[in-house]
Amino acid sequence: MLKLEDITKRYVMGGETIHALHGVSLDIVRNESIAFIGASGSGKSTMMNILGCLDRPTSGRYWLNGRDVASMDENELADIRNREIGFVFQSFNLLPRASALHNVMHPLIYRGVKPALRKKMAEQSLERVGLQGRMHHLPNQLSGGQRQRVAIARALVGTPSILLADEPTGNLDSSTSADIMALFDELHKEGQTLILVTHEPDIAEHCDRVVRLADGKVISDTRKEVMA
């Protein structure tokens, strides 16, 4: 499903070259749940940006569902982000003056989905995350956990092949974090491919596979044993 081959990413800042990723190679298969974990500066944010087609590697190859990302122009990249990848961010990134329903409907505008169908799909997505009673609330009328559920509903509304979550519990208390991770666990059990980026080991442990990054390199790649 996803294949990274010898991925390197370099930035030039203030005349200094920063090596964010060094020759990373790995495969991510469909229906897998995987966490990238590491301290600040480990390269995990750069990894997220490349996996999410938000940035391009300096060198190396990245294939997403069999397509070579390097060969895509900006319009194709925008389209693949809209259709193939659902993003969930730590800061929620909700439109403050739009209801939960309209926040979830918003990505479907860019797909050309007609208004009536947009509404139906958004309602179903909000129901899926347990917010059927909060559809017409504004973000400032919702708790942090509810806002994150709206963000997850928005990510899921277009049935993406990949759900990519960047520090999805970073702004939540421990009880609310547990609720959100339980929702991610349920989505994965239903077949959703899930990629988490986190610095928290207890969050990473929810995934079947944990890839640890340090100084832009993969230092460990472990999978949970499957019980017979």
Secondary structure as GFF3:
##gff-version 3
##sequence-region A 1 228
A	DSSP	beta_strand	2	13	.	.	.	ID=ss1
A	DSSP	beta_strand	16	28	.	.	.	ID=ss2
A	DSSP	beta_strand	33	37	.	.	.	ID=ss3
A	DSSP	alpha_helix	44	51	.	.	.	ID=ss4
A	DSSP	beta_strand	59	64	.	.	.	ID=ss5
A	DSSP	beta_strand	67	68	.	.	.	ID=ss6
A	DSSP	three_ten_helix	69	71	.	.	.	ID=ss7
A	DSSP	alpha_helix	74	84	.	.	.	ID=ss8
A	DSSP	beta_strand	85	89	.	.	.	ID=ss9
A	DSSP	alpha_helix	100	109	.	.	.	ID=ss10
A	DSSP	alpha_helix	115	128	.	.	.	ID=ss11
A	DSSP	three_ten_helix	139	141	.	.	.	ID=ss12
A	DSSP	alpha_helix	144	156	.	.	.	ID=ss13
A	DSSP	beta_strand	162	166	.	.	.	ID=ss14
A	DSSP	alpha_helix	174	189	.	.	.	ID=ss15
A	DSSP	beta_strand	193	198	.	.	.	ID=ss16
A	DSSP	alpha_helix	201	204	.	.	.	ID=ss17
A	DSSP	beta_strand	209	214	.	.	.	ID=ss18
A	DSSP	beta_strand	217	223	.	.	.	ID=ss19
###
